[in-house]
């Protein structure tokens, strides 16, 4: 960390004074280590350290025109990463290729630049994956304004999870004031925002999460009307009874988890309910390759003339200019809770990914380099 | 039949010459028998004769102002009847009450009338249920034009099944020219129309049905591009492989059956696919009360950003004026196949309902009185 800090400061000065190629030579001379986590083995069940291999090499910092060298400072771990490790086609036709850098979102700083669009020291977001450094065309990066909000929010409330929550709820969920919105995975990166966005739409909100601490956080900090710890229920029927008792029926179900929780909610949908399939995390540890069995519930769609829609963040990427003025203002004033849980150290990435499926974190989980 | 024909002709004359109350006295004097099938026992599995009780009485033909006496000529049997026999809430909050006349659609003729809106002899449609006669307020009846099409089509292509097929496909399925539309239960009252409507939208259509005869009918008479007899497949995987081989993937899935066929189709949906849940007939013989287990497949909704929508005919009742000019024209010219299978005899109603779930009929099944 000290070495890279020094390198960064050094480059800043060099770029100003000398040519654009000189600092690259300096970087090489300093023998900066470029670390990468390669996705190296297909997981049958839960993904973790067994499925990644660390690779280290001296940084090759050569840049072509319009390219930028960035150093990663915050690296994202997200449930979708496990989807794309499925052996079957998922949202991408092919699984994540083996023995390549794990794909993912990164917030970093520019170390060197051969474009006037970005300067050394600038904060950027890019899909540069699990590596300490990356050489990228400037057009693949988004500049971050560190005055707007903490830069790490580009991986959370002002990035992919925020976009998923905002457009998933508004475009597919379409909540109305007075309606009941149920959110599964409600303490997660997306769910915790959906709870708050739904409240702002005037809905009454039930958050479903695992553990008493998360549930207390949902009602005390996120202003959810109700919270249920699904771990207190051994079957869908008793969970369903409790959801019905609290809410009286469900207008919008924003589903991040699938499985037993969804089995409990679907029989409670009301006329013209909207079900948003945002995630099915309970099924990611093997269930995508070999589907788990569950009760057939599609007849409820018919009874209630309900709509179910699957959503992906990528479909709304070009519409961030609609969301950011609204949500960034709430972030700036502090009226939106956007909890970030940091795990320190590049070496922790596989463990951090694993803990998405087993851990106790709240909000957005980020590895800090 | 002869007696009631005589009664009808007799009334026609009486109404013209005398007061409106006189023909009622005449009917009673003729001791017309009023038969009713009461739904008398909740079925655990397949519904049939065990669950109905015949009741006969002398017709009480008293009419208040604005009321009409009708004689049933064609009585509908539909899969939805079994849904509402489920012990759990379905599309109606309460199950069909026991020991009441089985609800259902009827095409009949006016025997006597105390409104100038309808004359004796007029053909009408009404939800008067499984009974030979019914006393109804005129506003609960729809007059049928026998010149437009065979009057029985008010129970089929120009009635509830036609409306379900038309609006289900156009409003929820939204097929585009060149897309692949897959229809389950494709030889049924709704499915056989969806196949033809989808062809008219320029789609390539796969019909899935049970038995070689139905499949031959789909391709030879209904112009389906492909037909698959699902009975030739013992599991969803092999059926899925065959659907994929024929179609290359599914843009619209119009589902009448659920269960194994739906398990085979859902993994094949393409980007932005639309799934129309119109029926789940494979689940009606017990599966609504005690859901069958099947593979969890909602993750495919996410991958493909697909939409699933449950539909019911009642939601489009007020929009028949949009459909009828188009579809009735196709019926009149004969370019639309609207096969009707008749079972003769009021006594056959419970058996006819049963045969919806077990039988070999094509198109719309109707009991002719």
Interface residues (C-beta under 8 A of the other chain):
Chain A: X83 X89 X90 X91 X255 X258 X259 X262 X277 X278 X279 X280 X283 X287 X288 X291 X292 X293 X294 X295 X296 X297 X298 X299 X300 X301 X302 X303 X304 X305 X306 X307 X308 X309 X310 X311 X312 X315
Chain B: X83 X89 X90 X91 X255 X258 X259 X262 X277 X278 X279 X280 X283 X287 X288 X291 X292 X293 X294 X295 X296 X297 X298 X299 X300 X301 X302 X303 X304 X305 X306 X307 X308 X309 X310 X311 X312 X315
